[in-house]
Amino acid sequence: MKMILMLLTSSGKAAMGVLSGVRDFAQGTDWNIQSVKFNGKPFPIRDLIRFWSPAGCIVEASGNGLKPGMIPYRSFGSMPMVCIGGDTTLTPRNATCVIHDAVAVGEAAARELMTLGFGHLAFIGWKGHAWSDRRKDAFADALKLNGRELISIDLPSIDKGIHPLKRWLATLPKPCGILAASDAIAETALNACRLLSISVPDDIAVIGVDDDEAICENTMPTLTSIRPDFRQGGRFAARLLARKMLDPSDAVRTETTFSISGIVRRGSTRISRRRDDCVSAALERIWSKDGVRLTARDVLAMFPCSRRSAEMRFRQATGHSVLDELLKARINLAKRLLVDTQFPVSAVIESCGYGSSTYFRDAFRKETGVNPLVWRKASAAAKGYIRPSSTISFRVLNPY
């Protein structure tokens, strides 16, 4: 067995996604993955190499608090090593890196906000961070392509940025659609809007990046976020490492990008055709973490009027029925589970609140045109997920 050492500097979905992607690739190989988490101090690289004697190493270099020099790359020596993260200033010069595709983020956010009809568009970044600047530039380029101009601000820090942010938000032309460089920055923006009594999403809509559910599901309103495909990034990093291990002299691209898996839409961008506070609250409840367990009767009971009047109000504001919205939320969750997990379809059906597998399959086919298994395989193929086997050369598997 070949020992592969993974150094994880972030926590939550990013780290687990990258680790899952590496493990995807490792299935069918002789790799044994050992992960070590960052504790805020420089990694003892030499001691870890002595302890584990790894054949290669993957460094996930994107965690909060990570600074240049905290990973002493010279300590790796000639060992095959690949970095993955969003800030190339934290990785050694000319190192093989897998980074998040900022262009995909910028274009997805621009399409989403322009589709929602926002004439004014803005960006909130984090000063001094390369990953934030990359996302801002990509967003600006997407707007310029469509004849739009970008309004932007870079905060000195997340915890100390709320006062300048409040002043900036107060002067923004409205309605305005905002892309925040990360979910944490978007959370600060939503807090500032609450303090200023700015209506979200009617006056200002906010999109974050990373789909960190600990943040996105607990803001008021809940936060729409662009989800990076961290799992795809992990697979790419593993493929590149395998190639370097196979032939250390082989020239490998110094930079490879992984894309996004989509936008998870929540309350911070969900706009009704006609402002109705009860409808807005109902939409927020439907798209909450546990919303798939609701019935149309549960939702309509939230309105201080008869069920018939509530249904009419909801249809006037959204253009469709409560049941249609519930089905849309369930299918959206089903797609996420089919792509991001290895759950069998029966478990996906249960997680999405369906009591009948036949009903779920019919609804899924109506929405996508195919059954869930075909959709899962097609989505995996589109993301470049090829499960390796011990009889196939790594060189064949690598798309770069």
Secondary structure, 3 states (H helix, E strand, C coil): CEEEEEEECCCCHHHHHHHHHHHHHHCCCCEEEEEEECCCCCCCHHHHHHHHCCCEEEEECCCCCCCCCCCCHHHHCCCCEEEEECCHHHCCCCCCEEEECHHHHHHHHHHHHHHCCCCEEEEEEECCCHHHHHHHHHHHHHHHHCCCCEEEEEECCCCCCHHHHHHHHHHCCCCEEEEECCHHHHHHHHHHHHHCCCCCCCCEEEEEECCCHHHHCCCCCCCEEEEECHHHHHHHHHHHHHHHHHCCCCCCCCEEEECEEEEECCCCCCCCCCCCHHHHHHHHHHCCCCHHHCCHHHHHCCCCCCHHHHHHHHHHHHCCCHHHHHHHHHHHHHHHHHHHCCCCHHHHHHHCCCCCHHHHHHHHHHHHCCCHHHHHHHHHHHCCCCCCCCCCCHHHHCCC
